[in-house]
């Protein structure tokens, strides 16, 4: 197995993540389902979320929470890297030895019939050994356009939940607070409120906007913020948010995903 494949399996190296990062009320159904995974009363779970809405971050948080709470083993598969590096799906062999298998970017399995077959057989082995599996995808199982009908059927049987879209302002406030805390940043109140109400709705795009306004903020005095700087920051937020929105609407979802990986 190559080093690239080993890295894609995410055995040890993952960005710091916690379920506390998903503490908004809209995440309650998902957190309840994760609790059932931890206690073993839920064997399979299918989570759906658009690009940039935190699927991989949530996958990392679930990995850490599951292993720390249960003392059991888990493995996280990043299909965006694995399928290209391992066209014959050899990485799936023997994974039923783990108690929980997390499959991220599941939608990409439609690109490879060998991976569809490999995943189908892995699911059968997981059920035989009474292990657990968690899927993350950008669409429901019904809409994934998977050619192997047996796999389509297996995936359709898993309980499904959808990640919040952060349309609720309090959801976005918690998300923005979490992102800033991880960056160890504190935005001026007026810029924070403007980003909250006029900025993007997902973590990926929020980070992009923050990178754009960062040069302005690093020059700020802690005592007084010039009105000109606040206006420039607001204009950047509005402009960058607009570019992100039209970029996503103009590109096919699969193309946009490739560009933003």
C-alpha positions as CSV (number, residue, x, y, z in Angstrom):
1,X,0.0,0.0,0.0
2,X,1.5,3.4,-1.0
3,X,2.0,6.2,1.4
4,X,-0.6,8.3,-0.4
5,X,-3.2,5.6,0.2
6,X,-2.2,5.3,3.8
7,X,-2.6,9.0,4.2
8,X,-6.0,8.9,2.6
9,X,-7.1,6.3,5.1
10,X,-6.7,8.9,7.9
11,X,-5.6,6.4,10.5
12,X,-3.8,8.9,12.7
13,X,-3.5,12.4,11.1
14,X,-6.7,14.5,11.2
15,X,-7.3,18.2,11.8
16,X,-8.4,19.0,15.3
17,X,-12.2,18.6,15.5
18,X,-14.8,18.3,18.2
19,X,-18.6,17.7,18.3
20,X,-18.7,21.0,20.3
21,X,-18.1,22.7,16.9
22,X,-21.6,21.5,15.9
23,X,-23.6,22.7,18.9
24,X,-26.4,24.6,17.2
25,X,-29.9,23.4,17.7
26,X,-30.2,22.5,14.0
27,X,-27.5,19.8,14.5
28,X,-29.5,18.1,17.3
29,X,-30.9,15.3,15.2
30,X,-27.4,14.5,13.9
31,X,-25.9,14.6,17.3
32,X,-28.6,12.3,18.6
33,X,-27.8,9.8,15.8
34,X,-24.1,10.0,16.6
35,X,-25.0,9.2,20.2
36,X,-26.8,6.1,19.0
37,X,-23.7,5.1,16.9
38,X,-21.6,5.4,20.0
39,X,-24.0,3.3,22.1
40,X,-24.2,0.7,19.3
41,X,-28.0,1.0,18.7
42,X,-27.4,2.4,15.2
43,X,-25.3,0.3,12.7
44,X,-25.5,2.6,9.7
45,X,-26.0,6.3,9.0
46,X,-26.0,8.3,5.8
47,X,-25.3,12.0,6.2
48,X,-25.9,14.4,3.3
49,X,-24.4,17.9,2.9
50,X,-23.4,20.3,0.2
51,X,-19.8,21.2,-0.6
52,X,-18.3,23.4,2.1
53,X,-20.8,22.7,4.8
54,X,-18.5,20.8,7.1
55,X,-18.9,17.1,6.2
56,X,-15.2,16.3,6.5
57,X,-14.8,18.3,9.7
58,X,-17.8,16.5,11.1
59,X,-16.3,13.1,10.1
60,X,-13.1,13.9,12.0
61,X,-15.1,15.0,15.0
62,X,-17.2,11.8,15.0
63,X,-14.0,9.7,14.6
64,X,-12.4,11.3,17.7
65,X,-15.7,11.2,19.7
66,X,-16.4,7.5,18.9
67,X,-12.9,6.3,19.6
68,X,-12.5,8.2,22.9
69,X,-16.0,7.3,24.2
70,X,-16.0,3.7,23.3
71,X,-12.3,2.7,23.2
72,X,-13.1,0.9,19.9
73,X,-11.3,1.3,16.6
74,X,-12.4,3.4,13.7
75,X,-11.1,4.3,10.2
76,X,-11.9,7.2,7.9
77,X,-11.8,6.8,4.1
78,X,-11.3,9.9,2.0
79,X,-12.6,8.8,-1.4
80,X,-11.5,12.0,-3.1
81,X,-7.9,10.8,-2.8
82,X,-8.3,7.0,-2.5
83,X,-10.1,6.3,-5.8
84,X,-7.4,7.8,-7.9
85,X,-4.5,6.3,-6.0
86,X,-6.1,2.9,-5.7
87,X,-8.2,2.1,-8.8
88,X,-8.7,-1.5,-7.8
89,X,-10.2,-0.7,-4.4
90,X,-7.6,-2.8,-2.6
91,X,-7.8,-0.4,0.4
92,X,-11.2,-1.8,1.2
93,X,-10.0,-5.3,1.9
94,X,-10.1,-6.3,5.5
95,X,-11.6,-3.0,6.8
96,X,-14.3,-5.0,8.7
97,X,-11.6,-5.4,11.4
98,X,-12.5,-1.9,12.5
99,X,-15.5,-1.2,14.6
100,X,-16.6,1.9,12.7
101,X,-15.8,2.7,9.1
102,X,-16.4,6.3,8.0
103,X,-16.7,6.9,4.2
104,X,-16.3,10.6,3.2
105,X,-17.1,11.9,-0.3
106,X,-19.1,8.8,-1.0
107,X,-20.6,10.4,-4.2
108,X,-17.2,9.8,-5.9
109,X,-17.8,6.0,-5.9
110,X,-19.9,6.5,-9.0
111,X,-16.6,7.2,-10.9
112,X,-15.4,3.6,-10.5
113,X,-17.3,0.3,-10.9
114,X,-14.5,-1.5,-9.1
115,X,-15.0,0.8,-6.1
116,X,-18.7,0.2,-6.2
117,X,-18.2,-3.6,-6.1
118,X,-15.6,-3.3,-3.4
119,X,-17.8,-1.1,-1.2
120,X,-20.8,-3.4,-1.8
121,X,-18.7,-6.4,-0.5
122,X,-17.3,-4.4,2.4
123,X,-20.8,-3.5,3.5
124,X,-21.8,-7.2,3.4
125,X,-18.7,-8.1,5.5
126,X,-19.5,-5.2,8.0
127,X,-23.0,-6.6,8.5
128,X,-21.7,-10.1,8.9
129,X,-19.3,-9.0,11.6
130,X,-21.8,-6.7,13.2
131,X,-19.6,-3.6,12.7
132,X,-20.8,0.0,11.9
133,X,-20.5,2.3,8.9
134,X,-21.1,6.0,8.4
135,X,-21.4,7.6,5.0
136,X,-21.0,11.3,4.0
137,X,-22.2,12.4,0.5
138,X,-23.3,15.5,-1.3
139,X,-26.6,14.0,-2.2
140,X,-29.0,11.3,-1.2
141,X,-28.4,7.6,-2.1
142,X,-31.2,7.8,-4.6
143,X,-29.6,10.7,-6.5
144,X,-26.0,9.4,-6.5
145,X,-26.2,7.8,-10.0
146,X,-24.5,4.6,-8.8
147,X,-24.4,1.9,-11.6
148,X,-24.3,-1.1,-9.3
149,X,-27.9,-1.6,-8.3
150,X,-27.0,-3.9,-5.3
151,X,-24.9,-1.1,-3.8
152,X,-27.6,1.4,-4.5
153,X,-30.0,-0.7,-2.6
154,X,-27.6,-1.2,0.4
155,X,-27.0,2.5,0.7
156,X,-30.7,3.4,0.4
157,X,-31.4,1.2,3.5
158,X,-29.2,3.3,5.8
159,X,-31.0,6.0,7.9
160,X,-30.4,9.4,6.3
161,X,-30.0,12.9,7.8
162,X,-29.2,16.2,6.1
163,X,-26.7,18.7,7.5
164,X,-28.1,22.1,8.2
165,X,-27.8,24.8,5.5
166,X,-27.1,27.6,8.1
167,X,-30.0,29.7,6.8
168,X,-30.8,30.3,10.5
169,X,-28.8,33.3,11.7
170,X,-28.1,31.7,15.1
171,X,-26.6,28.7,13.3
172,X,-24.3,31.0,11.4
173,X,-23.3,32.9,14.5
174,X,-22.2,29.6,16.2
175,X,-20.4,28.6,13.0
176,X,-18.6,31.9,12.7
177,X,-17.7,31.9,16.4
178,X,-16.2,28.4,16.0
179,X,-14.2,29.3,12.9
180,X,-12.8,32.5,14.6
181,X,-12.0,30.6,17.8
182,X,-10.0,28.0,15.8
183,X,-8.1,30.8,14.0
184,X,-7.6,32.7,17.4
185,X,-9.1,35.7,15.8
186,X,-11.5,38.4,17.1
187,X,-13.4,40.5,14.5
188,X,-14.6,44.0,15.3
189,X,-18.3,43.8,16.2
190,X,-19.4,45.8,13.1
191,X,-17.5,43.5,10.7
192,X,-18.6,40.4,12.5
193,X,-22.2,41.4,12.2
194,X,-21.9,42.3,8.6
195,X,-20.2,39.0,7.7
196,X,-22.8,37.2,9.7
197,X,-25.8,38.7,7.8
198,X,-24.3,39.4,4.4
199,X,-21.5,36.8,4.1
200,X,-21.5,33.2,2.9
201,X,-23.5,30.4,4.6
202,X,-20.9,27.6,4.7
203,X,-17.6,27.2,6.5
204,X,-15.5,26.8,3.3
205,X,-16.7,30.1,1.9
206,X,-16.5,31.9,5.2
207,X,-12.8,30.9,5.5
208,X,-12.3,32.2,1.9
209,X,-13.8,35.6,2.8
210,X,-11.8,35.8,6.0
211,X,-8.6,35.2,4.1
212,X,-9.5,38.1,1.8
213,X,-10.2,40.6,4.6
214,X,-7.2,39.4,6.8
215,X,-4.7,42.0,5.4
216,X,-7.0,44.8,6.5
217,X,-7.5,43.4,10.0
218,X,-3.8,42.7,10.7
219,X,-3.2,46.5,10.5
220,X,-6.0,47.5,12.8
221,X,-5.4,49.3,16.1
222,X,-7.1,47.7,19.0
223,X,-8.2,51.1,20.3
224,X,-9.9,52.6,17.3
225,X,-10.9,51.2,14.0
226,X,-11.0,53.7,11.1
227,X,-14.4,54.0,9.3
228,X,-12.6,53.6,6.0
229,X,-11.2,50.2,7.1
230,X,-14.6,49.0,8.2
231,X,-16.1,50.1,4.8
232,X,-13.3,48.4,2.9
233,X,-13.9,45.2,4.8
234,X,-17.6,45.3,4.2
235,X,-17.1,45.8,0.5
236,X,-14.6,42.9,0.3
237,X,-17.1,40.7,2.2
238,X,-19.9,41.6,-0.2
239,X,-17.7,41.3,-3.3
240,X,-16.1,38.0,-2.4
241,X,-19.5,36.5,-1.3
242,X,-21.0,37.5,-4.7
243,X,-18.1,35.9,-6.6
244,X,-18.5,32.7,-4.6
245,X,-22.2,32.6,-5.2
246,X,-22.0,33.1,-9.0
247,X,-19.0,30.7,-9.2
248,X,-21.1,27.9,-7.6
249,X,-24.1,28.6,-9.7
250,X,-22.2,28.7,-13.0
251,X,-20.2,25.4,-12.5
252,X,-21.6,21.9,-12.5
253,X,-21.4,20.6,-8.9
254,X,-18.9,17.9,-9.8
255,X,-16.6,20.4,-11.6
256,X,-16.9,22.9,-8.7
257,X,-15.9,20.2,-6.2
258,X,-12.8,19.2,-8.2
259,X,-11.7,22.9,-8.5
260,X,-12.2,23.5,-4.8
261,X,-10.4,20.4,-3.6
